[in-house]
Every structure is written in C-alpha cells, then in structure tokens.
Amino acid sequence: MERRLRYADLERGGIVNNRATLGNWIKDHGFPPGQLTGPNSRTWGEDEVQTWLDSRPTAPKLTPIGNRQGRPRKAEHAGVEA
C-alpha cells in the first residue's frame, strides 16, 4: 500500500513552506491535487509527489546583480563629480 503524505509531511520534508504556495503549485504548476481523506484533511500519494519533484527543473534561478532600478545608491555616486 502506498504511503500517504499529509501537509505536515510535505513541510517536514522541505517540499513546501506554506499552504498558499501549495495552492499555487496545485493551480499553476501541476502539483498533484491530492485526495480529501476527511472533512479537513487532504493527503498525497508519496509516489505522485516524488514524480512531480523529479519533473521539476534542477538549475538554480539567476539572481539579478546590483540595484539597477530607480535611483542609484549613494555608493554608486562616490567620487563622481557633476
């Protein structure tokens, strides 16, 4: 029998940090919707969660360098005369 994961198991496993993110993943990113197992309980099959995780990209996101929007920071003006 397949192991069922509750929300707390997803949190403990470092898969998700909050319920809003989980809802967005289900709605927009193909995370399995799980199954209602009680009036206020939803569970996910361990295999379906692992399949979704395996399908995710593994490359890290690029981070922007510096603050290039808006006004320049004071450090960028140091030593520059108008």
C-alpha positions as CSV (number, residue, x, y, z in Angstrom):
1,M,0.0,0.0,0.0
2,E,1.3,3.4,-1.0
3,R,2.2,5.8,1.9
4,R,0.0,8.9,2.1
5,L,1.6,12.2,3.0
6,R,-0.2,14.9,4.9
7,Y,0.6,18.7,4.7
8,A,2.8,18.4,7.8
9,D,4.8,15.7,6.0
10,L,5.3,17.9,3.0
11,E,6.5,20.7,5.3
12,R,8.8,18.4,7.3
13,G,10.3,17.1,4.0
14,G,11.2,20.6,2.9
15,I,8.9,20.4,-0.1
16,V,6.6,23.3,0.8
17,N,6.7,26.1,3.4
18,N,3.1,27.4,3.4
19,R,-0.4,26.5,2.3
20,A,-0.6,29.4,-0.1
21,T,2.4,28.2,-2.1
22,L,1.0,24.7,-2.1
23,G,-2.3,26.0,-3.5
24,N,-0.5,28.0,-6.2
25,W,1.6,24.9,-7.2
26,I,-1.6,22.8,-7.5
27,K,-3.3,25.5,-9.5
28,D,-0.5,26.7,-11.7
29,H,2.4,24.3,-11.6
30,G,1.0,20.8,-11.9
31,F,1.5,19.7,-8.3
32,P,-0.9,16.8,-7.6
33,P,-4.2,17.9,-6.1
34,G,-4.2,15.1,-3.6
35,Q,-7.3,13.4,-2.2
36,L,-9.7,14.6,0.6
37,T,-9.5,11.9,3.3
38,G,-11.7,13.7,5.8
39,P,-13.7,16.9,6.2
40,N,-10.5,18.9,6.8
41,S,-7.8,16.5,5.6
42,R,-6.0,16.2,2.3
43,T,-3.3,13.6,1.6
44,W,-1.0,13.0,-1.3
45,G,0.5,9.7,-2.5
46,E,4.2,9.6,-1.9
47,D,4.9,8.3,-5.4
48,E,2.9,11.1,-7.1
49,V,4.7,13.8,-5.1
50,Q,8.1,12.2,-5.9
51,T,7.1,12.1,-9.6
52,W,6.3,15.8,-9.5
53,L,9.5,16.6,-7.8
54,D,11.5,14.6,-10.3
55,S,9.9,16.6,-13.2
56,R,11.0,20.0,-11.8
57,P,13.9,21.9,-13.2
58,T,17.2,21.5,-11.3
59,A,19.1,24.6,-12.4
60,P,19.2,27.4,-9.9
61,K,17.4,30.6,-10.7
62,L,19.6,33.5,-11.8
63,T,19.7,36.4,-9.4
64,P,19.9,40.0,-10.5
65,I,23.2,41.8,-9.9
66,G,23.1,45.2,-8.1
67,N,20.3,47.6,-7.8
68,R,19.7,48.9,-11.4
69,Q,16.1,50.1,-11.0
70,G,15.1,53.5,-9.7
71,R,17.6,55.9,-8.2
72,P,21.3,54.8,-7.9
73,R,22.5,54.1,-4.4
74,K,24.9,56.6,-2.7
75,A,27.8,54.3,-3.0
76,E,27.5,54.5,-6.8
77,H,28.0,58.3,-6.6
78,A,31.1,58.2,-4.5
79,G,33.9,60.0,-6.2
80,V,31.9,61.2,-9.1
81,E,31.6,64.9,-9.7
82,A,29.0,66.5,-11.8
